[in-house]
C-alpha cells in the first residue's frame, strides 16, 4: 500500500506474497532481506543504517550499515522499528509498537521496547522449529 519509502531500493530483496501496509520505511544502506509471506502493519520502519554518536563523525557524514533479515511467514505489527543487524526468524510475530534491537529466534512472539520474546509458537505441520 502506498506510500512506501526507501533509501536506495537496490539493497532490498522481497519474497513472494510480501505485503506492507501504508507508510513503510526501509533505510537500505545495508542489505534488507524479507522472506515469503511476510506482512507488515502500517508505519513500520526498518533501519539497516546508522550514524556514530560522535559529533564530528556526523559532520563528516559518516554512515554505516548492517544487514537486516526477516524470515518467511512473519507478521510485523504497526509502528514497529527494526534496527540494523537484526535477524527475525521464520514464523515470528512482532507486536505493534515494538523496537527490535536484537535478533529473534524462529517461531517466537516478541513485544516491547526493546522487544523481548514472550512466547514461542508451533511451526506448521511438517516443518521443524528453529
Buried (B, 14 or more C-beta within 10 A) or exposed (E): EEEBEBBEEEBBEBBEEBEBBBBBBBBBBBBBBBBBBBBBBBBBBBBBBBEEEEEEEEEEEEBEBBBBBBBBBBBBBBBBBBBBBBBBBBBBBBBBBBBBBEBBBBBBBBBBEEBBBEEBEEBEEEBEBB
